[in-house]
Amino acid sequence: MILTNPTERSRFFRFAIVGAIGAVVDFGILNLLMLVDVPFVIASICSFITAVFNNFLWNRHWTYPDSRSKAVSHQLVQFALINVVGLAIRTPLLAFLEKILIPIGESTLPENFFLPADVVAHNSALAIAILVVMLWNFIANRYWTYNDVDS
């Protein structure tokens, strides 16, 4: 559908742009919280929730402006539930990737690298998780939260 339908392709690109903005919010909050010694997984949950609210507002008003047959509160609940599933995908994925990427970073990054290996590993893990969860979020939101818009 995305490949053959220009409207859906436009929505996907807008969703991806909103997701990129959300990723900046996500990375920024994550790194700020880790600077004040909040544990990685807890910081990632907080940054994720902040990014979800950001993304909902942008998607409701820019990606799907024609989706108005449902109350905003109803859509927010649907969007949040989809993102909770995304969080359930993301959190164990981050924990798994953290165990793999920190040792790789410690063994491959030079000692005088400008960032510690764990910071590079955490941000790399987050980037991978964001891509996986973005695919889930787009498909689920398109067919449940924003199913009131025409294809």
Rosetta blueprint (number, residue, H / E / L):
1 M L
2 I L
3 L L
4 T L
5 N L
6 P H
7 T H
8 E H
9 R H
10 S H
11 R H
12 F H
13 F H
14 R H
15 F H
16 A H
17 I H
18 V H
19 G H
20 A H
21 I H
22 G H
23 A H
24 V H
25 V H
26 D H
27 F H
28 G H
29 I H
30 L H
31 N H
32 L H
33 L H
34 M H
35 L H
36 V L
37 D L
38 V L
39 P L
40 F H
41 V H
42 I H
43 A H
44 S H
45 I H
46 C H
47 S H
48 F H
49 I H
50 T H
51 A H
52 V H
53 F H
54 N H
55 N H
56 F H
57 L H
58 W H
59 N H
60 R H
61 H H
62 W H
63 T H
64 Y L
65 P L
66 D L
67 S L
68 R L
69 S L
70 K L
71 A L
72 V H
73 S H
74 H H
75 Q H
76 L H
77 V H
78 Q H
79 F H
80 A H
81 L H
82 I H
83 N H
84 V H
85 V H
86 G H
87 L H
88 A H
89 I H
90 R H
91 T H
92 P H
93 L H
94 L H
95 A H
96 F H
97 L H
98 E H
99 K H
100 I H
101 L H
102 I H
103 P H
104 I H
105 G H
106 E H
107 S H
108 T H
109 L L
110 P L
111 E L
112 N L
113 F L
114 F L
115 L L
116 P L
117 A H
118 D H
119 V H
120 V H
121 A H
122 H H
123 N H
124 S H
125 A H
126 L H
127 A H
128 I H
129 A H
130 I H
131 L H
132 V H
133 V H
134 M H
135 L H
136 W H
137 N H
138 F H
139 I H
140 A H
141 N H
142 R H
143 Y H
144 W H
145 T H
146 Y L
147 N L
148 D L
149 V L
150 D L
151 S L
